[in-house]
Amino acid sequence: MATQGTGHAGDDRTPGSPAAGWEHRLQTLEARMEHPERALEGLQDAVHRQTLLEDENVGDLRRRTEPGQTARDLSQDARQRGL
């Protein structure tokens, strides 16, 4: 004959038990968190891709605006316009 209090915590998981209620709530919360976690991962990926693109664009702008490159570009433009 079993007496009350002899089982371990969490062993009693019958549908009406408090442990089953908490377990159900935990499963529900885990299921609800899947979507925000996936959305966050997607956002992180998008931010990473955008950062790489911006770094590339900034590097290109720096190369094009270096004093030597600017002088060459202005000289070429002047020759093309016949100035």
C-alpha atoms as one frame of an Amber mdcrd trajectory, in Angstrom:
protein
   0.000   0.000   0.000   1.408   3.358  -1.022   1.286   6.244   1.347   1.195
   9.920   0.563   4.601  11.578   0.343   6.581   8.441  -0.516   6.938   9.235
  -4.230   9.506  11.573  -5.726   8.588  15.043  -6.898   7.284  14.965 -10.454
   6.480  11.239 -10.442   2.726  11.816 -10.214   1.740  12.917 -13.697  -1.871
  11.901 -13.912  -4.029  14.284 -15.962  -5.410  16.067 -12.899  -2.147  16.359
 -10.979  -0.328  19.678 -10.492   2.817  18.220 -12.126   0.862  17.447 -15.299
  -0.471  21.017 -15.338   3.019  22.498 -15.112   4.335  20.087 -17.700   1.536
  21.067 -20.089   2.173  24.771 -19.483   5.880  24.275 -20.114   5.211  22.429
 -23.375   2.809  25.179 -24.438   5.385  27.887 -23.706   8.094  25.982 -25.548
   5.843  25.666 -28.590   5.013  29.384 -28.465   8.705  30.322 -28.239   9.646
  28.423 -31.410   8.271  31.134 -33.722   9.991  34.099 -31.998  13.256  32.141
 -31.874  13.081  31.424 -35.616  12.162  35.044 -36.314  15.099  36.254 -34.226
  17.489  33.917 -36.042  16.177  35.211 -39.372  16.652  38.778 -38.219  20.195
  38.037 -37.076  20.981  36.492 -40.472  19.509  39.502 -42.290  21.479  41.944
 -40.135  24.664  39.964 -40.771  24.105  39.980 -44.547  23.323  43.703 -44.486
  26.454  44.392 -42.436  28.598  42.521 -44.965  27.006  44.466 -47.818  27.498
  47.804 -46.041  31.131  46.952 -45.270  31.676  46.168 -48.946  29.999  49.425
 -50.009  32.005  51.500 -47.536  35.229  49.852 -48.721  34.323  50.649 -52.315
  33.564  54.272 -51.436  36.876  54.596 -49.601  38.783  53.242 -52.604  36.981
  55.593 -54.979  37.549  58.664 -52.791  41.241  58.180 -52.085  43.103  61.338
 -53.161  45.060  59.573 -55.906  41.984  57.861 -57.302  39.964  61.072 -57.170
  42.701  62.909 -59.101  42.803  60.178 -61.761  39.010  60.182 -62.088  38.870
  63.992 -62.412  41.629  63.960 -65.010  39.880  61.264 -67.021  36.575  63.142
 -66.811  38.250  66.346 -67.979  39.791  64.521 -70.979  36.433  62.992 -71.892
  34.729  66.378 -71.773  37.539  68.043 -73.690  38.438  70.453 -70.926
